[in-house]
């Protein structure tokens, strides 16, 4: 039986979410229709919107449902940029860090190529935390927006969102926050953060894949990506009422006992970190050792290829992540680790272990027991035999 330790990629759907989703699927009616069945679907949708809003410290009118975190991030970045440049005054600069998720990196680079945006890359420190001093100095009248993570999705470091928001607000610059990895694991209060927009996704918290939301402040202006009906404030298209219902159940449950849930995960995470360090002393913990997601442990293993290590652990019955990409058989070091100052050989030896609601202490113990053998095999194979190990 495989032990699942890749909750940062996606989480198993909660049984309560599956039940609510299944119950909502047969409901007939377009939420935009004015007949009784359409209005019943709309009521179901709006109750879900209210629940998601309450879970994140927002008003229901501020929640725009999307097809997931990637769409929400694209809508937040592109929509804020276009709105800021809709008048005579042009603001071309986007402040963004190289350590962001690819949904952000690819979006801003597209804006650079196709919309004339100027990317001002904010440095990060050795823990992956954005340089607030650089941001402060870089803010000026020509900045369209700041976009940043709430917590780094690879190494788990929590970001100084409130501090950045206050600095940007003094300059009248909107801030978009990618909270996809943080929501449901640490407190996220939209109104307290006082940012323009914030992205979340259902499948990271026990909800279904294909549902997310961009939370947009009442005071913020966002130009839609999708046109054709204006069903929501910043998004057109027939709304997925069952998906919204499922998202609402997941959001409500993930945040109802958040402190208790986070405390349990942090204890498991700390046990995991201690176990890995004892089993493989040369392993290096990446990300802030304290100020990090309670569910995240990220290591680099000297002399190992992360892909080989992942494969060997998979064969041993453990699902984890490398935090790197492999395209066309060529290993690509994590852009996050490179931004943190690691060299490519070190960055290629990365492994991310992420925990969730279903993770147990027994599973952590089994993983730690299996790890030394996998590291030894990966190290013995070396980089030259990597493709052989991967069966290619």
C-alpha atoms as a printed R data frame, in Angstrom:
    type eleno elety resid chain resno       x      y       z
1   ATOM     1    CA   UNK     A     1   0.000  0.000   0.000
2   ATOM     2    CA   UNK     A     2   1.401  3.379  -1.052
3   ATOM     3    CA   UNK     A     3   1.880  6.025   1.622
4   ATOM     4    CA   UNK     A     4   0.877  9.416   0.244
5   ATOM     5    CA   UNK     A     5   3.212 12.248   1.248
6   ATOM     6    CA   UNK     A     6   2.553 14.709  -1.580
7   ATOM     7    CA   UNK     A     7  -0.360 16.713  -0.180
8   ATOM     8    CA   UNK     A     8   1.153 19.969  -1.464
9   ATOM     9    CA   UNK     A     9   0.479 18.724  -4.998
10  ATOM    10    CA   UNK     A    10  -3.108 17.737  -4.259
11  ATOM    11    CA   UNK     A    11  -5.026 16.321  -1.320
12  ATOM    12    CA   UNK     A    12  -7.483 13.420  -1.194
13  ATOM    13    CA   UNK     A    13 -11.068 14.619  -1.264
14  ATOM    14    CA   UNK     A    14 -12.703 14.566   2.162
15  ATOM    15    CA   UNK     A    15 -15.581 12.087   2.454
16  ATOM    16    CA   UNK     A    16 -17.915 14.925   3.448
17  ATOM    17    CA   UNK     A    17 -16.901 16.821   0.316
18  ATOM    18    CA   UNK     A    18 -17.543 13.796  -1.906
19  ATOM    19    CA   UNK     A    19 -20.997 13.407  -0.350
20  ATOM    20    CA   UNK     A    20 -21.873 17.088  -0.812
21  ATOM    21    CA   UNK     A    21 -20.523 17.078  -4.374
22  ATOM    22    CA   UNK     A    22 -22.518 13.973  -5.277
23  ATOM    23    CA   UNK     A    23 -25.695 15.420  -3.766
24  ATOM    24    CA   UNK     A    24 -25.307 18.673  -5.712
25  ATOM    25    CA   UNK     A    25 -24.494 17.140  -9.109
26  ATOM    26    CA   UNK     A    26 -28.081 16.067  -9.987
27  ATOM    27    CA   UNK     A    27 -29.518 19.515  -9.210
28  ATOM    28    CA   UNK     A    28 -30.960 20.884 -12.450
29  ATOM    29    CA   UNK     A    29 -30.886 24.554 -13.304
30  ATOM    30    CA   UNK     A    30 -28.546 27.215 -14.622
31  ATOM    31    CA   UNK     A    31 -27.811 29.666 -11.779
32  ATOM    32    CA   UNK     A    32 -28.417 32.523 -14.223
33  ATOM    33    CA   UNK     A    33 -31.905 31.339 -15.175
34  ATOM    34    CA   UNK     A    34 -34.832 33.153 -13.576
35  ATOM    35    CA   UNK     A    35 -37.190 30.179 -13.267
36  ATOM    36    CA   UNK     A    36 -37.538 28.342  -9.959
37  ATOM    37    CA   UNK     A    37 -35.032 25.594 -10.759
38  ATOM    38    CA   UNK     A    38 -32.448 28.132 -11.894
39  ATOM    39    CA   UNK     A    39 -32.979 30.155  -8.748
40  ATOM    40    CA   UNK     A    40 -32.589 27.032  -6.623
41  ATOM    41    CA   UNK     A    41 -29.209 26.421  -8.266
42  ATOM    42    CA   UNK     A    42 -28.317 30.071  -7.731
43  ATOM    43    CA   UNK     A    43 -29.221 29.868  -4.048
44  ATOM    44    CA   UNK     A    44 -26.991 26.801  -3.710
45  ATOM    45    CA   UNK     A    45 -24.168 28.649  -5.471
46  ATOM    46    CA   UNK     A    46 -24.484 31.814  -3.403
47  ATOM    47    CA   UNK     A    47 -24.589 29.914  -0.125
48  ATOM    48    CA   UNK     A    48 -21.352 28.245  -1.198
49  ATOM    49    CA   UNK     A    49 -19.848 31.628  -2.048
50  ATOM    50    CA   UNK     A    50 -20.756 32.925   1.401
51  ATOM    51    CA   UNK     A    51 -19.113 29.907   3.051
52  ATOM    52    CA   UNK     A    52 -15.874 30.277   1.078
53  ATOM    53    CA   UNK     A    53 -15.826 34.005   1.828
54  ATOM    54    CA   UNK     A    54 -16.322 33.407   5.550
55  ATOM    55    CA   UNK     A    55 -13.490 30.867   5.614
56  ATOM    56    CA   UNK     A    56 -11.022 33.398   4.264
57  ATOM    57    CA   UNK     A    57 -12.148 36.611   5.961
58  ATOM    58    CA   UNK     A    58 -13.846 38.166   2.938
59  ATOM    59    CA   UNK     A    59 -17.298 39.285   1.858
60  ATOM    60    CA   UNK     A    60 -19.227 37.043  -0.521
61  ATOM    61    CA   UNK     A    61 -19.282 39.738  -3.212
62  ATOM    62    CA   UNK     A    62 -15.494 39.636  -3.205
63  ATOM    63    CA   UNK     A    63 -15.320 35.933  -4.184
64  ATOM    64    CA   UNK     A    64 -15.097 35.106  -7.891
65  ATOM    65    CA   UNK     A    65 -15.105 31.355  -8.547
66  ATOM    66    CA   UNK     A    66 -12.597 30.090 -11.120
67  ATOM    67    CA   UNK     A    67 -11.529 26.781 -12.646
68  ATOM    68    CA   UNK     A    68  -8.682 26.526 -10.129
69  ATOM    69    CA   UNK     A    69  -5.638 28.258  -8.698
70  ATOM    70    CA   UNK     A    70  -3.900 28.800 -12.032
71  ATOM    71    CA   UNK     A    71  -6.842 30.671 -13.529
72  ATOM    72    CA   UNK     A    72  -7.243 32.684 -10.331
73  ATOM    73    CA   UNK     A    73  -3.565 33.693 -10.424
74  ATOM    74    CA   UNK     A    74  -3.765 34.634 -14.106
75  ATOM    75    CA   UNK     A    75  -6.910 36.661 -13.518
76  ATOM    76    CA   UNK     A    76  -5.355 38.406 -10.538
77  ATOM    77    CA   UNK     A    77  -2.127 39.345 -12.296
78  ATOM    78    CA   UNK     A    78  -3.405 40.125 -15.784
79  ATOM    79    CA   UNK     A    79  -6.663 41.632 -14.579
80  ATOM    80    CA   UNK     A    80  -4.956 44.037 -12.171
81  ATOM    81    CA   UNK     A    81  -2.335 44.966 -14.774
82  ATOM    82    CA   UNK     A    82  -4.898 45.711 -17.486
83  ATOM    83    CA   UNK     A    83  -7.083 47.687 -15.103
84  ATOM    84    CA   UNK     A    84  -4.095 49.755 -13.981
85  ATOM    85    CA   UNK     A    85  -3.247 50.525 -17.608
86  ATOM    86    CA   UNK     A    86  -6.744 51.222 -18.900
87  ATOM    87    CA   UNK     A    87  -6.340 54.990 -18.751
88  ATOM    88    CA   UNK     A    88  -3.887 57.534 -20.089
89  ATOM    89    CA   UNK     A    89  -1.249 56.805 -17.447
90  ATOM    90    CA   UNK     A    90   0.728 53.645 -18.162
91  ATOM    91    CA   UNK     A    91   2.280 51.595 -15.393
92  ATOM    92    CA   UNK     A    92   4.348 48.826 -16.942
93  ATOM    93    CA   UNK     A    93   6.398 47.419 -14.074
94  ATOM    94    CA   UNK     A    94   5.411 44.249 -12.210
95  ATOM    95    CA   UNK     A    95   7.325 43.418  -9.033
96  ATOM    96    CA   UNK     A    96   7.699 39.640  -8.773
97  ATOM    97    CA   UNK     A    97  10.183 37.167  -7.315
98  ATOM    98    CA   UNK     A    98  11.943 34.401  -9.252
99  ATOM    99    CA   UNK     A    99  10.864 31.965  -6.505
100 ATOM   100    CA   UNK     A   100   7.145 32.191  -7.364
101 ATOM   101    CA   UNK     A   101   5.032 29.297  -8.620
102 ATOM   102    CA   UNK     A   102   5.146 28.727 -12.380
103 ATOM   103    CA   UNK     A   103   1.539 29.879 -12.669
104 ATOM   104    CA   UNK     A   104   2.843 33.321 -11.739
105 ATOM   105    CA   UNK     A   105   6.190 33.134 -13.566
106 ATOM   106    CA   UNK     A   106   4.577 32.042 -16.839
107 ATOM   107    CA   UNK     A   107   1.800 34.627 -16.512
108 ATOM   108    CA   UNK     A   108   4.116 37.599 -15.985
109 ATOM   109    CA   UNK     A   109   6.496 36.449 -18.719
110 ATOM   110    CA   UNK     A   110   3.525 36.240 -21.086
111 ATOM   111    CA   UNK     A   111   2.590 39.761 -20.075
112 ATOM   112    CA   UNK     A   112   6.151 40.864 -20.816
113 ATOM   113    CA   UNK     A   113   6.108 39.302 -24.294
114 ATOM   114    CA   UNK     A   114   2.575 40.226 -25.351
115 ATOM   115    CA   UNK     A   115   1.538 43.250 -23.292
116 ATOM   116    CA   UNK     A   116   4.757 45.208 -22.842
117 ATOM   117    CA   UNK     A   117   5.035 44.595 -19.112
118 ATOM   118    CA   UNK     A   118   8.420 45.242 -17.507
119 ATOM   119    CA   UNK     A   119   9.396 42.618 -14.956
120 ATOM   120    CA   UNK     A   120  11.299 43.770 -11.900
121 ATOM   121    CA   UNK     A   121  12.579 40.565 -10.281
122 ATOM   122    CA   UNK     A   122  12.605 40.802  -6.501
123 ATOM   123    CA   UNK     A   123  15.452 38.858  -4.847
124 ATOM   124    CA   UNK     A   124  14.806 36.221  -2.190
125 ATOM   125    CA   UNK     A   125  17.072 35.200   0.681
126 ATOM   126    CA   UNK     A   126  18.543 31.763   1.391
127 ATOM   127    CA   UNK     A   127  15.205 30.686   2.876
128 ATOM   128    CA   UNK     A   128  13.197 31.796  -0.177
129 ATOM   129    CA   UNK     A   129  11.736 34.865   1.542
130 ATOM   130    CA   UNK     A   130  11.258 37.999  -0.568
131 ATOM   131    CA   UNK     A   131  13.541 40.970   0.054
132 ATOM   132    CA   UNK     A   132  11.244 43.586   1.579
133 ATOM   133    CA   UNK     A   133  13.937 46.251   1.405
134 ATOM   134    CA   UNK     A   134  14.261 45.774  -2.335
135 ATOM   135    CA   UNK     A   135  10.490 45.982  -2.731
136 ATOM   136    CA   UNK     A   136  10.356 49.173  -0.707
137 ATOM   137    CA   UNK     A   137  13.020 50.823  -2.841
138 ATOM   138    CA   UNK     A   138  11.515 49.563  -6.119
139 ATOM   139    CA   UNK     A   139   7.994 50.872  -5.547
140 ATOM   140    CA   UNK     A   140   7.204 53.950  -7.619
141 ATOM   141    CA   UNK     A   141   4.473 55.498  -9.767
142 ATOM   142    CA   UNK     A   142   5.293 53.248 -12.731
143 ATOM   143    CA   UNK     A   143   4.541 49.983 -10.848
144 ATOM   144    CA   UNK     A   144   1.362 48.244 -12.004
145 ATOM   145    CA   UNK     A   145   1.247 45.679  -9.209
146 ATOM   146    CA   UNK     A   146   3.131 43.447  -6.816
147 ATOM   147    CA   UNK     A   147   2.476 39.711  -6.946
148 ATOM   148    CA   UNK     A   148   3.768 37.344  -4.280
149 ATOM   149    CA   UNK     A   149   3.236 34.014  -2.565
150 ATOM   150    CA   UNK     A   150   1.727 33.702   0.895
151 ATOM   151    CA   UNK     A   151   3.962 30.686   1.470
152 ATOM   152    CA   UNK     A   152   6.513 29.208  -0.911
153 ATOM   153    CA   UNK     A   153   4.997 26.114  -2.466
154 ATOM   154    CA   UNK     A   154   8.315 24.245  -2.651
155 ATOM   155    CA   UNK     A   155  10.280 25.041   0.510
156 ATOM   156    CA   UNK     A   156   7.355 26.165   2.681
157 ATOM   157    CA   UNK     A   157   8.704 29.533   3.846
158 ATOM   158    CA   UNK     A   158   5.991 31.972   4.951
159 ATOM   159    CA   UNK     A   159   6.213 35.362   3.285
160 ATOM   160    CA   UNK     A   160   5.883 38.862   4.829
161 ATOM   161    CA   UNK     A   161   2.578 39.589   3.100
162 ATOM   162    CA   UNK     A   162   1.230 42.101   5.617
163 ATOM   163    CA   UNK     A   163   4.471 44.073   5.583
164 ATOM   164    CA   UNK     A   164   4.579 44.189   1.788
165 ATOM   165    CA   UNK     A   165   0.892 45.112   1.636
166 ATOM   166    CA   UNK     A   166   1.404 48.085   3.951
167 ATOM   167    CA   UNK     A   167   4.390 49.349   1.960
168 ATOM   168    CA   UNK     A   168   2.608 48.950  -1.386
169 ATOM   169    CA   UNK     A   169  -0.580 50.560  -0.068
170 ATOM   170    CA   UNK     A   170   1.378 53.693   0.857
171 ATOM   171    CA   UNK     A   171   2.339 53.960  -2.832
172 ATOM   172    CA   UNK     A   172  -1.159 53.138  -4.101
173 ATOM   173    CA   UNK     A   173   0.081 49.903  -5.695
174 ATOM   174    CA   UNK     A   174  -2.213 46.832  -5.626
175 ATOM   175    CA   UNK     A   175  -0.894 43.491  -4.358
176 ATOM   176    CA   UNK     A   176  -1.933 40.060  -5.593
177 ATOM   177    CA   UNK     A   177  -1.237 37.124  -3.261
178 ATOM   178    CA   UNK     A   178  -1.000 33.494  -4.317
179 ATOM   179    CA   UNK     A   179  -2.328 31.756  -1.203
180 ATOM   180    CA   UNK     A   180  -2.959 28.404  -2.892
181 ATOM   181    CA   UNK     A   181  -0.375 26.561  -0.762
182 ATOM   182    CA   UNK     A   182  -1.223 28.386   2.468
183 ATOM   183    CA   UNK     A   183  -5.023 28.340   2.631
184 ATOM   184    CA   UNK     A   184  -6.215 25.672   5.033
185 ATOM   185    CA   UNK     A   185  -2.797 25.280   6.674
186 ATOM   186    CA   UNK     A   186  -2.162 28.703   8.213
187 ATOM   187    CA   UNK     A   187  -4.610 31.541   8.991
188 ATOM   188    CA   UNK     A   188  -5.456 33.598   5.906
189 ATOM   189    CA   UNK     A   189  -7.587 36.682   6.554
190 ATOM   190    CA   UNK     A   190  -8.225 38.660   3.377
191 ATOM   191    CA   UNK     A   191  -9.498 41.823   5.040
192 ATOM   192    CA   UNK     A   192  -6.692 41.848   7.601
193 ATOM   193    CA   UNK     A   193  -4.080 41.496   4.848
194 ATOM   194    CA   UNK     A   194  -5.647 44.447   2.993
195 ATOM   195    CA   UNK     A   195  -4.479 43.304  -0.439
196 ATOM   196    CA   UNK     A   196  -6.192 43.815  -3.791
197 ATOM   197    CA   UNK     A   197  -6.599 40.157  -4.744
198 ATOM   198    CA   UNK     A   198  -5.853 36.692  -3.389
199 ATOM   199    CA   UNK     A   199  -5.917 33.294  -5.128
200 ATOM   200    CA   UNK     A   200  -6.977 29.961  -3.582
201 ATOM   201    CA   UNK     A   201  -7.791 26.468  -4.844
202 ATOM   202    CA   UNK     A   202 -10.107 23.706  -3.614
203 ATOM   203    CA   UNK     A   203  -7.992 20.642  -4.339
204 ATOM   204    CA   UNK     A   204  -5.263 21.688  -1.891
205 ATOM   205    CA   UNK     A   205  -7.683 21.457   1.052
206 ATOM   206    CA   UNK     A   206  -9.624 18.278   0.355
207 ATOM   207    CA   UNK     A   207 -11.909 19.711  -2.310
208 ATOM   208    CA   UNK     A   208 -12.293 18.767  -5.974
209 ATOM   209    CA   UNK     A   209  -9.845 19.546  -8.757
210 ATOM   210    CA   UNK     A   210 -11.059 22.242 -11.140
211 ATOM   211    CA   UNK     A   211 -12.469 24.726  -8.635
212 ATOM   212    CA   UNK     A   212 -10.759 27.782  -7.183
213 ATOM   213    CA   UNK     A   213 -11.396 31.418  -6.451
214 ATOM   214    CA   UNK     A   214  -9.912 34.860  -6.832
215 ATOM   215    CA   UNK     A   215 -10.877 37.046  -3.892
216 ATOM   216    CA   UNK     A   216 -11.041 40.644  -5.126
217 ATOM   217    CA   UNK     A   217 -11.253 43.586  -2.738
218 ATOM   218    CA   UNK     A   218 -14.287 45.818  -3.184
219 ATOM   219    CA   UNK     A   219 -11.951 48.719  -3.880
220 ATOM   220    CA   UNK     A   220  -9.920 46.874  -6.529
221 ATOM   221    CA   UNK     A   221 -10.497 46.939 -10.263
222 ATOM   222    CA   UNK     A   222  -9.803 43.767 -12.270
223 ATOM   223    CA   UNK     A   223 -10.293 43.413 -16.020
224 ATOM   224    CA   UNK     A   224 -11.780 39.983 -16.856
225 ATOM   225    CA   UNK     A   225  -9.898 37.326 -18.800
226 ATOM   226    CA   UNK     A   226 -13.097 35.684 -20.013
227 ATOM   227    CA   UNK     A   227 -16.024 37.577 -21.548
228 ATOM   228    CA   UNK     A   228 -19.497 36.456 -22.458
229 ATOM   229    CA   UNK     A   229 -22.213 36.930 -19.888
230 ATOM   230    CA   UNK     A   230 -20.770 38.709 -16.866
231 ATOM   231    CA   UNK     A   231 -22.117 36.033 -14.520
232 ATOM   232    CA   UNK     A   232 -19.552 37.029 -11.893
233 ATOM   233    CA   UNK     A   233 -17.820 40.262 -11.037
234 ATOM   234    CA   UNK     A   234 -14.644 39.484 -12.998
235 ATOM   235    CA   UNK     A   235 -15.501 36.323 -14.906
236 ATOM   236    CA   UNK     A   236 -18.063 35.225 -17.452
237 ATOM   237    CA   UNK     A   237 -19.345 31.705 -18.004
238 ATOM   238    CA   UNK     A   238 -21.980 29.397 -16.559
239 ATOM   239    CA   UNK     A   239 -20.954 28.750 -12.983
240 ATOM   240    CA   UNK     A   240 -20.145 25.327 -11.552
241 ATOM   241    CA   UNK     A   241 -22.602 25.224  -8.648
242 ATOM   242    CA   UNK     A   242 -21.770 21.642  -7.515
243 ATOM   243    CA   UNK     A   243 -18.060 22.436  -7.592
244 ATOM   244    CA   UNK     A   244 -18.659 25.555  -5.536
245 ATOM   245    CA   UNK     A   245 -20.689 23.549  -3.008
246 ATOM   246    CA   UNK     A   246 -17.859 21.026  -2.671
247 ATOM   247    CA   UNK     A   247 -15.293 23.820  -2.333
248 ATOM   248    CA   UNK     A   248 -17.401 25.420   0.397
249 ATOM   249    CA   UNK     A   249 -17.540 22.211   2.443
250 ATOM   250    CA   UNK     A   250 -13.774 21.737   2.112
251 ATOM   251    CA   UNK     A   251 -13.080 25.367   3.027
252 ATOM   252    CA   UNK     A   252 -15.400 25.288   6.016
253 ATOM   253    CA   UNK     A   253 -13.874 22.084   7.400
254 ATOM   254    CA   UNK     A   254 -10.263 23.036   6.647
255 ATOM   255    CA   UNK     A   255 -10.568 26.293   8.580
256 ATOM   256    CA   UNK     A   256 -13.004 25.310  11.372
257 ATOM   257    CA   UNK     A   257 -10.288 23.756  13.546
258 ATOM   258    CA   UNK     A   258  -7.282 25.253  11.817
259 ATOM   259    CA   UNK     A   259  -5.146 25.812  14.921
260 ATOM   260    CA   UNK     A   260  -5.579 22.211  16.048
261 ATOM   261    CA   UNK     A   261  -4.993 20.851  12.549
262 ATOM   262    CA   UNK     A   262  -1.870 22.984  12.029
263 ATOM   263    CA   UNK     A   263  -0.478 22.012  15.431
264 ATOM   264    CA   UNK     A   264  -0.869 18.309  14.667
265 ATOM   265    CA   UNK     A   265   0.781 18.701  11.264
266 ATOM   266    CA   UNK     A   266   3.631 20.777  12.690
267 ATOM   267    CA   UNK     A   267   4.363 18.053  15.253
268 ATOM   268    CA   UNK     A   268   4.427 15.424  12.500
269 ATOM   269    CA   UNK     A   269   6.585 17.686  10.334
270 ATOM   270    CA   UNK     A   270   9.087 18.250  13.139
271 ATOM   271    CA   UNK     A   271   9.225 14.519  13.800
272 ATOM   272    CA   UNK     A   272   9.845 13.948  10.107
273 ATOM   273    CA   UNK     A   273  12.615 16.553   9.956
274 ATOM   274    CA   UNK     A   274  14.317 15.103  13.027
275 ATOM   275    CA   UNK     A   275  13.993 11.601  11.622
276 ATOM   276    CA   UNK     A   276  15.453 12.512   8.245
277 ATOM   277    CA   UNK     A   277  18.370 14.316   9.848
278 ATOM   278    CA   UNK     A   278  19.108 11.304  12.039
279 ATOM   279    CA   UNK     A   279  18.759  8.792   9.193
280 ATOM   280    CA   UNK     A   280  20.657 10.836   6.601
281 ATOM   281    CA   UNK     A   281  22.849 13.352   8.504
282 ATOM   282    CA   UNK     A   282  24.094 15.056   5.337
283 ATOM   283    CA   UNK     A   283  20.555 15.987   4.241
284 ATOM   284    CA   UNK     A   284  19.983 19.754   4.306
285 ATOM   285    CA   UNK     A   285  16.633 21.248   5.287
286 ATOM   286    CA   UNK     A   286  15.609 24.040   2.907
287 ATOM   287    CA   UNK     A   287  13.313 26.932   3.716
288 ATOM   288    CA   UNK     A   288  12.914 28.746   6.999
289 ATOM   289    CA   UNK     A   289  13.454 26.233   9.832
290 ATOM   290    CA   UNK     A   290  10.670 27.777  11.941
291 ATOM   291    CA   UNK     A   291   8.538 30.220   9.951
292 ATOM   292    CA   UNK     A   292   7.217 27.671   7.463
293 ATOM   293    CA   UNK     A   293   4.075 25.776   6.527
294 ATOM   294    CA   UNK     A   294   3.207 23.160   9.165
295 ATOM   295    CA   UNK     A   295   2.826 20.545   6.421
296 ATOM   296    CA   UNK     A   296   6.098 21.072   4.546
297 ATOM   297    CA   UNK     A   297   9.540 19.477   4.820
298 ATOM   298    CA   UNK     A   298  11.982 20.097   1.984
299 ATOM   299    CA   UNK     A   299  15.486 18.627   1.802
300 ATOM   300    CA   UNK     A   300  18.386 18.422  -0.585
301 ATOM   301    CA   UNK     A   301  20.481 15.250  -0.569
302 ATOM   302    CA   UNK     A   302  24.097 15.711  -1.700
303 ATOM   303    CA   UNK     A   303  25.176 13.351  -4.449
304 ATOM   304    CA   UNK     A   304  21.597 12.351  -5.347
305 ATOM   305    CA   UNK     A   305  19.389 13.135  -8.293
306 ATOM   306    CA   UNK     A   306  15.971 14.058  -6.963
307 ATOM   307    CA   UNK     A   307  14.190 12.237  -9.795
308 ATOM   308    CA   UNK     A   308  16.085  9.014  -9.050
309 ATOM   309    CA   UNK     A   309  15.356  9.346  -5.348
310 ATOM   310    CA   UNK     A   310  11.677  9.958  -6.044
311 ATOM   311    CA   UNK     A   311  11.492  6.869  -8.282
312 ATOM   312    CA   UNK     A   312  13.214  4.649  -5.721
313 ATOM   313    CA   UNK     A   313  10.897  5.873  -2.959
314 ATOM   314    CA   UNK     A   314   7.912  5.325  -5.240
315 ATOM   315    CA   UNK     A   315   8.998  1.712  -5.769
316 ATOM   316    CA   UNK     A   316   9.327  1.409  -1.985
317 ATOM   317    CA   UNK     A   317   5.733  2.620  -1.584
318 ATOM   318    CA   UNK     A   318   6.003  6.352  -0.900
319 ATOM   319    CA   UNK     A   319   4.608  9.227  -2.986
320 ATOM   320    CA   UNK     A   320   6.687 12.407  -2.653
321 ATOM   321    CA   UNK     A   321   7.797 15.253  -4.913
322 ATOM   322    CA   UNK     A   322  11.108 16.599  -6.145
323 ATOM   323    CA   UNK     A   323  10.135 20.217  -6.588
324 ATOM   324    CA   UNK     A   324  11.925 20.146  -9.935
325 ATOM   325    CA   UNK     A   325  10.873 19.492 -13.507
326 ATOM   326    CA   UNK     A   326  12.183 17.083 -16.127
327 ATOM   327    CA   UNK     A   327  11.549 17.909 -19.729
328 ATOM   328    CA   UNK     A   328  12.557 15.708 -22.642
329 ATOM   329    CA   UNK     A   329  14.790 13.627 -20.389
330 ATOM   330    CA   UNK     A   330  16.872 16.631 -19.317
331 ATOM   331    CA   UNK     A   331  16.861 17.433 -15.585
332 ATOM   332    CA   UNK     A   332  16.000 21.010 -14.732
333 ATOM   333    CA   UNK     A   333  16.960 22.311 -11.327
334 ATOM   334    CA   UNK     A   334  14.234 23.985  -9.293
335 ATOM   335    CA   UNK     A   335  14.003 27.687 -10.139
336 ATOM   336    CA   UNK     A   336  13.087 28.296  -6.489
337 ATOM   337    CA   UNK     A   337  16.288 26.725  -5.162
338 ATOM   338    CA   UNK     A   338  18.384 28.520  -7.772
339 ATOM   339    CA   UNK     A   339  16.788 31.822  -6.738
340 ATOM   340    CA   UNK     A   340  17.745 30.969  -3.143
341 ATOM   341    CA   UNK     A   341  21.395 30.768  -4.234
342 ATOM   342    CA   UNK     A   342  21.927 27.009  -4.588
343 ATOM   343    CA   UNK     A   343  24.058 25.713  -7.435
344 ATOM   344    CA   UNK     A   344  22.489 23.361  -9.990
345 ATOM   345    CA   UNK     A   345  23.966 20.049  -8.740
346 ATOM   346    CA   UNK     A   346  22.734 20.788  -5.220
347 ATOM   347    CA   UNK     A   347  19.335 21.957  -6.421
348 ATOM   348    CA   UNK     A   348  18.846 18.788  -8.463
349 ATOM   349    CA   UNK     A   349  18.994 16.702  -5.283
350 ATOM   350    CA   UNK     A   350  15.741 18.089  -3.874
351 ATOM   351    CA   UNK     A   351  12.876 16.221  -2.248
352 ATOM   352    CA   UNK     A   352   9.662 17.721  -0.858
353 ATOM   353    CA   UNK     A   353   7.629 15.740   1.653
354 ATOM   354    CA   UNK     A   354   4.241 17.300   2.372
355 ATOM   355    CA   UNK     A   355   1.704 16.165   4.939
356 ATOM   356    CA   UNK     A   356  -2.062 16.307   5.156
357 ATOM   357    CA   UNK     A   357  -5.088 15.435   7.225
358 ATOM   358    CA   UNK     A   358  -4.667 11.700   6.636
359 ATOM   359    CA   UNK     A   359  -0.937 11.562   7.499
360 ATOM   360    CA   UNK     A   360  -0.037  9.509  10.579
361 ATOM   361    CA   UNK     A   361   3.011  9.175  12.802
362 ATOM   362    CA   UNK     A   362   3.343  5.540  11.687
363 ATOM   363    CA   UNK     A   363   3.606  6.647   8.063
364 ATOM   364    CA   UNK     A   364   6.323  9.152   8.950
365 ATOM   365    CA   UNK     A   365   8.259  6.424  10.776
366 ATOM   366    CA   UNK     A   366   7.977  4.084   7.793
367 ATOM   367    CA   UNK     A   367   9.209  6.786   5.424
368 ATOM   368    CA   UNK     A   368  12.211  7.616   7.605
369 ATOM   369    CA   UNK     A   369  13.083  3.917   7.850
370 ATOM   370    CA   UNK     A   370  12.996  3.504   4.062
371 ATOM   371    CA   UNK     A   371  14.874  6.695   3.228
372 ATOM   372    CA   UNK     A   372  18.536  5.685   3.870
373 ATOM   373    CA   UNK     A   373  18.346  2.751   1.474
374 ATOM   374    CA   UNK     A   374  16.802  4.910  -1.255
375 ATOM   375    CA   UNK     A   375  19.446  7.618  -0.747
376 ATOM   376    CA   UNK     A   376  22.220  5.017  -0.897
377 ATOM   377    CA   UNK     A   377  20.870  3.551  -4.140
378 ATOM   378    CA   UNK     A   378  20.375  6.978  -5.710
379 ATOM   379    CA   UNK     A   379  23.867  8.039  -4.715
380 ATOM   380    CA   UNK     A   380  25.421  4.812  -6.024
381 ATOM   381    CA   UNK     A   381  23.646  5.230  -9.351
382 ATOM   382    CA   UNK     A   382  24.872  8.771  -9.822
383 ATOM   383    CA   UNK     A   383  23.761 11.227 -12.439
384 ATOM   384    CA   UNK     A   384  25.034  9.238 -15.434
385 ATOM   385    CA   UNK     A   385  22.740  6.302 -14.662
386 ATOM   386    CA   UNK     A   386  19.712  8.459 -13.909
387 ATOM   387    CA   UNK     A   387  17.785  7.588 -17.062
388 ATOM   388    CA   UNK     A   388  18.447  3.878 -16.509
389 ATOM   389    CA   UNK     A   389  16.944  4.114 -13.008
390 ATOM   390    CA   UNK     A   390  13.945  5.909 -14.421
391 ATOM   391    CA   UNK     A   391  13.474  3.097 -16.947
392 ATOM   392    CA   UNK     A   392  14.143  5.258 -20.010
